[in-house]
Amino acid sequence: LEWQNEPSRYIFFISLLILTIISLLPQAGAEWTTSILSMSRRMSILYYSNENAQTHITTSSKRLIRYRHYLFALFIGFQE
């Protein structure tokens, strides 16, 4: 029980808190990007009726989803 009085305990808890915040960041970013993408898709339906802009937006959203999966795998690997 001697280690509980040392400052290393506080360093451990602070690093744990920072790691938790870092691991929560991609989830918030994913929700943010999906809301922005749905909004931009709605705007594109309103303004551009041609299929060119629609296909461009779907390809960019697929690319974002792929990068998001890589980010999740990276953070899970860091946490293990």
Beta strands, then each sheet from edge to edge (+ up, - down):
end
